[in-house]
Amino acid sequence: MIGLIESVAGTIERYGMFASGQRVGVAVSGGPDSVCLLHVLLDLAPRWDLRVSVLHVNHRLRGEESAADAEFVRDLAGRSGLTFHLRDADVAASPGNLEQAARDARRAFFRETIESRAVDRVAVGHTRSDQAETVLFRFLRGAGTAGLAGIRPVTVEGIVRPLLEVDRAQVEQFLLERGIPWREDSTNAGLQFARNRIRHGLLPQLAREWNPGIRETLAHTADWALAEEAYWEAEIGRLAATHLRAHDGAVVARVDSLASLPLAVARRLVRHAIRCVRGDLRRIDFGHIAAILELAGRKEGHGRVALPDLEVRRSFDWLRFAGVGQTIGFCSLSTSGYCLPAPVPGTLRVPGTGMGISLELIEKTETSSQFDSVYNDKVGCLDWGSLSGSLELRSWQPGDRYQPAGSAGEEKIKTLFQSARIPIWERRHWPILVDGASIVWARRFGPAAGLTASASTRTILQVREIPERVAEFGIGIGRGGV
């Protein structure tokens, strides 16, 4: 059946499935698709100088039948002189969906075999018929474009599907014409699994009553969606760099940034943020994405959207995507508040953040007037002579209050947070510099009134916020030899 072999060769070439000299593990269940795949790849192996071996997972779901499948595949590998890799997986003992547990067991085996360097690629026997069933199944469950892309020809893990442009009928014809035996899985005929109901019931009905070429139509839908996804996968990194940022083990985004984007782009970015935190998009549906965008679209306020294994919270102008357990009351509880001796001069790492605080003494001279009362959101200057010299850097605590320079009176720092629209999850580790019981400086809000360096100040304590990546933490030597 040269036509099928050349069709598979074309698929391999089109998607760049193999490089010359690679080791390929063929996943063989004993069924017609995987047996066909093994024989086809053995025929094609010389073209790419492939070194073929056989992988089999015994799920132990059908007792003696499963054991017989494993022996059938072992014998098949032996007759072809191929290395045989067997994985026993007691799927029946797994909680939840057995089909999903079986898929997870296979993926784990394939991943481990690739990571161990026993093989470079794992080839599996999904056909165009499987593709059609997958696309229809996902459509019925409410999948978007990513789901309608169906089964990927090549995955980042190294799984390849050379039969993806071949129908199941072509596979069986190939085997029959060559007299190649295979095993039948008795569970494939049962209707307890959703995929079997689609295969034996829904798809044949659609072919009879609506579209005789429904399988090909669904496969073309997958091709179309796959091209769309390939474009977005390349584009989303650029968009994420502009609109998303990592923060304390989570991902944050400005609500006005999301609102400014076309809906299609905003949806993609939200999905990307979820994937960055969770690692996948399982059980994330259209309603979840819509709820997050609705939360972002509100003019004001706070709120929360609960997703499987994820929480999305809004505070002022920001959304925060974080794993469940990372946030309670918007704040990370992975570390408690801190209180650290503040050496002068020196630089301290602020726990729970990506910043440091530098404390430096500057002796003012006739030519150093540029240091007089310098303050912005990164630098503040205190009158060293007005301090005791025994300073501590601690985290903000509820009830903290002081009078920032330039303000009319003492204020709660919580009030300052609200006025400055500081997201609530950033507050827990907010650095405060204290001299005894008195707050002398707070991040962003600056030195305390009465302690700010002035024209008469001789020694300035410069408090500077610095990115952690450029900070060398520890006691140092100040400018001017202090």
C-alpha positions as CSV (number, residue, x, y, z in Angstrom):
1,M,0.0,0.0,0.0
2,I,2.5,2.6,-1.2
3,G,-0.1,5.3,-1.2
4,L,-0.5,5.2,2.6
5,I,3.3,5.0,3.2
6,E,3.9,8.0,1.0
7,S,1.1,9.9,2.6
8,V,2.7,9.3,6.0
9,A,6.1,10.3,4.6
10,G,4.6,13.6,3.5
11,T,3.1,14.3,6.9
12,I,6.5,13.6,8.5
13,E,8.2,16.0,6.1
14,R,5.5,18.7,6.4
15,Y,5.7,18.9,10.2
16,G,9.4,18.1,10.5
17,M,8.7,15.2,12.8
18,F,12.1,13.6,12.7
19,A,15.7,14.6,12.3
20,S,18.2,12.3,10.7
21,G,19.6,9.6,13.1
22,Q,17.0,10.1,15.8
23,R,15.8,7.4,18.2
24,V,12.1,6.9,17.9
25,G,9.9,5.0,20.4
26,V,6.7,3.8,18.8
27,A,3.8,3.6,21.2
28,V,2.1,0.3,20.4
29,S,-1.1,-0.7,22.2
30,G,-1.6,-3.8,19.9
31,G,-4.6,-2.1,18.1
32,P,-4.7,-1.5,14.4
33,D,-3.6,2.1,14.4
34,S,-0.4,1.6,16.4
35,V,0.5,-1.7,14.7
36,C,0.1,0.0,11.3
37,L,2.3,2.9,12.6
38,L,5.1,0.6,13.6
39,H,5.2,-1.2,10.2
40,V,5.1,2.1,8.3
41,L,7.9,3.6,10.3
42,L,10.0,0.5,9.9
43,D,9.5,0.9,6.1
44,L,10.4,4.6,6.3
45,A,13.2,4.4,8.9
46,P,16.0,4.3,6.3
47,R,15.0,7.7,4.8
48,W,15.8,9.4,8.1
49,D,18.2,6.8,9.5
50,L,15.8,6.3,12.4
51,R,16.5,3.9,15.3
52,V,13.1,2.4,16.2
53,S,12.1,0.9,19.5
54,V,8.6,-0.1,20.9
55,L,6.8,1.3,24.0
56,H,3.8,-0.3,25.6
57,V,1.7,0.7,28.6
58,N,-0.3,-2.1,30.4
59,H,-3.1,-0.2,32.0
60,R,-4.4,-3.5,33.7
61,L,-8.0,-2.5,33.0
62,R,-9.0,-5.7,31.2
63,G,-7.3,-8.4,33.3
64,E,-6.0,-11.2,31.1
65,E,-6.9,-9.3,27.9
66,S,-4.5,-6.5,28.9
67,A,-1.7,-9.0,29.7
68,A,-2.3,-10.7,26.4
69,D,-2.0,-7.3,24.6
70,A,1.4,-6.7,26.3
71,E,2.7,-10.1,25.2
72,F,1.4,-9.6,21.7
73,V,3.4,-6.3,21.5
74,R,6.4,-7.8,23.1
75,D,6.4,-10.6,20.5
76,L,5.9,-8.1,17.7
77,A,8.9,-6.1,18.9
78,G,11.0,-9.3,19.2
79,R,10.2,-10.5,15.7
80,S,11.3,-7.1,14.3
81,G,14.5,-7.1,16.5
82,L,13.4,-4.0,18.3
83,T,14.0,-2.9,21.9
84,F,10.8,-3.2,24.0
85,H,10.0,-0.8,26.8
86,L,7.1,-1.8,29.1
87,R,5.3,0.2,31.7
88,D,2.8,-1.4,34.1
89,A,0.3,1.2,35.3
90,D,-2.5,0.3,37.8
91,V,-5.0,2.8,36.3
92,A,-8.0,1.2,38.1
93,A,-6.6,2.3,41.4
94,S,-6.6,6.0,40.3
95,P,-9.4,8.2,41.5
96,G,-11.6,10.0,39.0
97,N,-12.0,9.5,35.3
98,L,-10.3,6.3,34.1
99,E,-9.8,7.6,30.5
100,Q,-8.0,10.6,31.8
101,A,-5.9,8.5,34.2
102,A,-4.9,6.2,31.4
103,R,-3.9,9.2,29.2
104,D,-1.9,10.6,32.1
105,A,-0.1,7.3,32.7
106,R,0.9,7.2,29.0
107,R,2.0,10.8,28.9
108,A,4.1,10.3,32.0
109,F,5.7,7.1,30.5
110,F,6.5,8.9,27.2
111,R,7.9,12.0,29.0
112,E,10.1,9.9,31.2
113,T,11.4,7.8,28.3
114,I,12.3,11.0,26.4
115,E,13.9,12.6,29.5
116,S,16.0,9.5,30.1
117,R,17.4,9.8,26.6
118,A,16.3,6.3,25.7
119,V,14.4,8.0,22.7
120,D,14.3,11.4,21.1
121,R,10.7,11.2,19.9
122,V,7.7,9.1,20.7
123,A,5.4,8.3,17.8
124,V,1.7,7.6,18.6
125,G,-1.0,6.2,16.3
126,H,-3.7,8.9,16.2
127,T,-5.4,9.1,12.8
128,R,-7.5,11.6,11.0
129,S,-10.5,9.7,12.4
130,D,-9.3,10.3,15.9
131,Q,-8.8,13.9,15.0
132,A,-12.4,14.3,13.8
133,E,-13.7,12.6,17.0
134,T,-11.6,14.9,19.2
135,V,-12.7,18.1,17.5
136,L,-16.4,17.2,17.7
137,F,-16.0,16.1,21.4
138,R,-14.3,19.4,22.3
139,F,-16.8,21.4,20.4
140,L,-19.6,19.8,22.3
141,R,-17.8,20.7,25.5
142,G,-17.5,24.3,24.5
143,A,-13.9,24.6,23.4
144,G,-12.5,27.6,21.8
145,T,-10.0,27.8,18.9
146,A,-7.2,26.1,21.0
147,G,-9.5,23.1,21.7
148,L,-10.7,22.9,18.1
149,A,-7.1,22.6,16.9
150,G,-7.5,19.1,18.1
151,I,-4.6,16.7,18.3
152,R,-1.3,18.4,17.5
153,P,0.9,16.7,14.9
154,V,4.0,17.6,17.0
155,T,4.2,18.6,20.7
156,V,6.8,20.5,22.6
157,E,7.5,17.4,24.7
158,G,8.5,15.4,21.6
159,I,5.3,13.5,20.8
160,V,4.7,13.0,17.0
161,R,1.7,11.7,15.1
162,P,2.6,10.5,11.7
163,L,-0.8,8.9,10.9
164,L,-2.8,12.1,11.5
165,E,-3.7,12.6,7.8
166,V,-4.7,8.9,7.4
167,D,-8.2,7.5,8.0
168,R,-8.9,4.5,10.2
169,A,-10.3,2.7,7.1
170,Q,-7.0,3.2,5.3
171,V,-5.2,1.7,8.3
172,E,-7.2,-1.5,8.3
173,Q,-6.9,-1.9,4.6
174,F,-3.1,-1.6,4.9
175,L,-3.0,-4.3,7.5
176,L,-5.4,-6.6,5.7
177,E,-3.5,-6.4,2.4
178,R,-0.3,-7.2,4.1
179,G,-1.7,-9.9,6.4
180,I,-0.6,-8.2,9.5
181,P,-2.6,-9.2,12.7
182,W,-3.6,-6.8,15.4
183,R,-5.5,-6.9,18.7
184,E,-9.0,-5.6,19.3
185,D,-9.7,-3.7,22.6
186,S,-13.1,-5.0,23.8
187,T,-13.8,-1.7,25.5
188,N,-13.8,0.2,22.2
189,A,-17.2,-1.3,21.4
190,G,-18.8,-0.2,24.7
191,L,-20.8,3.0,25.0
192,Q,-19.9,3.9,28.6
193,F,-17.1,6.2,27.3
194,A,-18.1,9.5,25.6
195,R,-15.6,9.0,22.8
196,N,-17.1,5.6,21.9
197,R,-20.6,7.2,21.8
198,I,-19.3,9.8,19.4
199,R,-17.4,7.2,17.3
200,H,-20.2,4.7,17.0
201,G,-23.3,6.9,17.3
202,L,-23.1,10.6,16.7
203,L,-20.5,10.7,13.9
204,P,-22.2,8.0,11.8
205,Q,-25.6,9.8,12.3
206,L,-24.1,13.2,11.2
207,A,-22.6,11.5,8.2
208,R,-25.9,9.9,7.2
209,E,-28.2,12.8,7.9
210,W,-26.0,16.0,7.4
211,N,-22.6,15.6,5.8
212,P,-21.1,12.4,4.4
213,G,-17.7,14.1,4.6
214,I,-18.1,15.1,8.2
215,R,-14.8,13.5,9.3
216,E,-12.8,15.3,6.7
217,T,-14.6,18.6,7.5
218,L,-13.8,18.3,11.2
219,A,-10.2,17.4,10.3
220,H,-10.0,20.6,8.2
221,T,-11.4,22.6,11.1
222,A,-8.5,21.3,13.2
223,D,-6.0,22.3,10.5
224,W,-7.5,25.8,10.3
225,A,-7.6,26.2,14.1
226,L,-4.0,24.8,14.4
227,A,-2.7,27.5,12.1
228,E,-4.5,30.2,14.1
229,E,-3.0,28.8,17.3
230,A,0.5,28.7,15.8
231,Y,0.2,32.4,15.0
232,W,-1.1,33.3,18.5
233,E,1.5,31.2,20.2
234,A,4.2,33.4,18.5
235,E,2.3,36.6,19.2
236,I,1.3,36.1,22.8
237,G,4.8,36.3,24.1
238,R,5.2,39.8,22.7
239,L,1.8,40.9,24.1
240,A,2.5,39.3,27.5
241,A,5.8,41.3,27.8
242,T,3.8,44.5,27.4
243,H,0.6,43.7,29.4
244,L,1.6,41.1,32.1
245,R,4.2,40.9,34.7
246,A,5.3,38.3,37.3
247,H,4.9,39.4,40.9
248,D,5.6,37.4,44.0
249,G,4.9,34.0,42.4
250,A,1.7,35.3,40.6
251,V,0.9,37.2,37.4
252,V,-0.5,40.7,37.5
253,A,-2.1,42.9,34.9
254,R,-3.5,46.5,34.8
255,V,-7.3,46.5,34.2
256,D,-7.1,49.5,31.9
257,S,-4.4,47.7,29.8
258,L,-6.8,44.8,29.3
259,A,-9.7,47.1,28.6
260,S,-7.8,48.9,25.9
261,L,-7.3,45.7,23.9
262,P,-9.5,44.0,21.3
263,L,-11.6,41.4,23.0
264,A,-9.9,38.5,21.1
265,V,-6.5,39.7,22.4
266,A,-7.7,40.3,26.0
267,R,-9.1,36.7,26.1
268,R,-5.8,35.3,24.9
269,L,-3.8,37.3,27.5
270,V,-6.1,36.1,30.3
271,R,-5.7,32.5,29.2
272,H,-1.9,33.0,29.0
273,A,-1.8,34.4,32.5
274,I,-3.8,31.4,33.8
275,R,-1.5,29.0,32.0
276,C,1.6,30.7,33.5
277,V,0.3,30.2,37.0
278,R,-1.4,26.8,36.7
279,G,0.7,25.2,34.0
280,D,-2.3,24.3,31.9
281,L,-5.9,25.3,31.0
282,R,-7.8,22.1,32.0
283,R,-11.3,22.8,33.3
284,I,-11.0,26.5,32.3
285,D,-14.0,27.4,30.2
286,F,-15.6,30.4,28.4
287,G,-17.5,31.5,31.5
288,H,-14.3,31.7,33.5
289,I,-12.6,34.0,31.0
290,A,-15.7,36.1,30.6
291,A,-16.0,36.5,34.4
292,I,-12.4,37.7,34.7
293,L,-12.8,40.3,31.9
294,E,-16.1,41.5,33.5
295,L,-14.2,42.0,36.7
296,A,-11.5,43.9,34.9
297,G,-14.1,46.0,33.0
298,R,-15.7,47.5,36.2
299,K,-15.0,51.1,36.7
300,E,-14.0,50.8,40.3
301,G,-13.8,48.4,43.2
302,H,-12.4,45.1,44.4
303,G,-13.5,41.6,43.5
304,R,-12.6,37.9,43.1
305,V,-13.2,35.2,40.6
306,A,-12.6,31.6,41.7
307,L,-11.3,29.1,39.1
308,P,-10.1,25.5,39.4
309,D,-6.8,25.8,41.4
310,L,-6.7,29.5,40.8
311,E,-7.9,32.8,42.2
312,V,-8.1,36.0,40.3
313,R,-8.5,39.1,42.5
314,R,-8.9,42.8,41.6
315,S,-7.6,45.6,43.8
316,F,-7.9,49.2,42.4
317,D,-6.3,49.2,38.9
318,W,-4.8,45.7,39.0
319,L,-5.7,42.0,38.6
320,R,-3.7,39.3,40.2
321,F,-3.7,35.7,39.1
322,A,-2.5,33.3,41.8
323,G,-2.7,29.7,42.8
324,V,-5.3,28.7,45.5
325,G,-3.6,29.0,48.9
326,Q,-1.2,31.7,47.7
327,T,-3.7,34.4,48.7
328,I,-5.9,34.9,51.8
329,G,-7.3,38.4,52.1
330,F,-5.3,39.2,49.0
331,C,-2.0,38.7,50.9
332,S,0.6,36.0,50.7
333,L,0.9,34.1,53.9
334,S,4.0,32.1,52.8
335,T,6.1,34.4,55.0
336,S,5.3,36.3,58.1
337,G,6.0,40.0,58.7
338,Y,9.6,40.9,59.2
339,C,11.7,43.3,61.4
340,L,15.4,43.5,60.6
341,P,18.3,45.6,62.0
342,A,19.2,48.2,59.5
343,P,23.0,48.7,59.3
344,V,24.2,52.1,58.1
345,P,25.7,52.0,55.6
346,G,24.3,48.8,54.1
347,T,21.8,47.2,51.8
348,L,19.0,44.9,53.0
349,R,16.8,42.5,51.0
350,V,13.2,43.2,51.6
351,P,11.6,39.8,52.4
352,G,8.8,38.6,50.1
353,T,9.7,41.2,47.4
354,G,12.1,41.7,44.5
355,M,13.8,44.7,45.9
356,G,16.5,45.9,48.3
357,I,16.8,49.0,50.4
358,S,20.1,50.8,50.5
359,L,21.1,53.1,53.4
360,E,24.0,55.4,52.7
361,L,25.6,58.2,54.6
362,I,26.6,61.3,52.7
363,E,28.7,64.1,54.2
364,K,27.5,67.4,52.8
365,T,30.1,69.9,51.5
366,E,29.9,73.2,49.8
367,T,29.6,71.4,46.5
368,S,27.1,68.8,47.5
369,S,23.9,70.9,47.5
370,Q,22.4,68.5,44.9
371,F,21.7,66.2,47.8
372,D,19.6,68.7,49.7
373,S,16.2,67.2,50.5
374,V,16.2,65.0,47.4
375,Y,13.3,62.7,47.3
376,N,11.3,60.8,44.7
377,D,9.5,57.5,44.7
378,K,12.9,55.7,44.8
379,V,15.1,57.9,47.0
380,G,14.6,59.8,50.2
381,C,17.0,61.9,52.4
382,L,16.9,62.0,56.1
383,D,18.8,64.2,58.6
384,W,21.2,61.7,60.1
385,G,21.8,64.0,63.1
386,S,18.1,63.8,64.1
387,L,18.2,60.0,64.4
388,S,19.3,57.7,67.2
389,G,21.4,55.6,64.7
390,S,19.7,52.3,65.9
391,L,17.3,51.7,62.9
392,E,15.2,48.8,61.9
393,L,13.5,47.9,58.6
394,R,10.2,46.2,59.1
395,S,7.0,45.4,57.3
396,W,3.9,47.7,57.5
397,Q,1.4,46.7,60.1
398,P,-2.3,47.6,60.4
399,G,-2.6,50.7,62.5
400,D,0.8,52.2,61.4
401,R,0.6,56.0,61.1
402,Y,3.1,58.9,60.6
403,Q,3.3,62.3,59.0
404,P,5.1,62.3,55.6
405,A,7.0,65.4,54.8
406,G,4.8,67.9,53.1
407,S,1.6,66.6,54.6
408,A,-0.7,68.6,56.9
409,G,-0.7,66.1,59.7
410,E,-0.3,62.4,60.7
411,E,-2.1,59.9,58.6
412,K,-2.6,56.1,58.7
413,I,-0.4,54.4,56.1
414,K,-3.5,52.4,55.1
415,T,-5.1,55.7,54.1
416,L,-2.0,56.5,52.1
417,F,-2.3,53.1,50.4
418,Q,-5.8,53.8,49.4
419,S,-5.1,57.3,48.1
420,A,-2.2,56.0,46.1
421,R,-4.2,53.0,44.9
422,I,-1.7,50.5,46.1
423,P,-3.0,46.9,45.4
424,I,-3.8,45.2,48.6
425,W,-1.6,42.2,47.9
426,E,1.5,44.5,47.7
427,R,1.0,45.9,51.2
428,R,2.0,42.9,53.4
429,H,5.8,43.3,52.8
430,W,5.7,47.1,52.4
431,P,9.0,48.4,53.9
432,I,9.0,50.9,56.8
433,L,12.1,52.3,58.4
434,V,11.8,53.0,62.1
435,D,13.9,54.6,64.8
436,G,12.7,53.1,68.0
437,A,8.9,53.4,67.9
438,S,8.8,56.2,65.4
439,I,8.4,55.7,61.6
440,V,11.0,57.8,59.9
441,W,10.5,56.6,56.3
442,A,8.0,54.6,54.3
443,R,8.4,53.3,50.8
444,R,6.8,55.6,48.2
445,F,5.6,58.0,50.9
446,G,9.0,59.2,51.9
447,P,10.7,60.7,55.0
448,A,8.8,61.8,58.1
449,A,8.1,65.5,58.6
450,G,10.8,67.1,60.7
451,L,13.4,64.5,59.8
452,T,13.9,65.4,56.2
453,A,17.4,66.6,55.2
454,S,17.5,70.4,54.9
455,A,19.9,73.1,54.1
456,S,21.4,72.9,57.6
457,T,21.9,69.1,57.5
458,R,25.6,68.1,57.6
459,T,25.2,64.3,57.2
460,I,22.4,62.9,55.1
461,L,21.0,59.4,55.4
462,Q,20.0,58.5,51.8
463,V,17.4,55.8,51.6
464,R,17.2,54.3,48.2
465,E,15.0,51.5,46.7
466,I,17.0,49.3,44.3
467,P,16.1,46.2,42.2
468,E,17.2,43.0,43.8
469,R,19.2,42.0,40.8
470,V,21.6,44.9,41.2
471,A,21.8,44.9,45.0
472,E,24.8,43.3,46.9
473,F,23.3,42.7,50.3
474,G,25.3,43.4,53.4
475,I,27.2,46.2,55.1
476,G,29.1,48.4,52.8
477,I,31.2,51.6,52.8
478,G,29.4,54.9,52.2
479,R,30.3,57.7,49.9
480,G,32.8,60.2,51.3
481,G,34.6,57.4,53.3
482,V,31.9,57.2,56.0
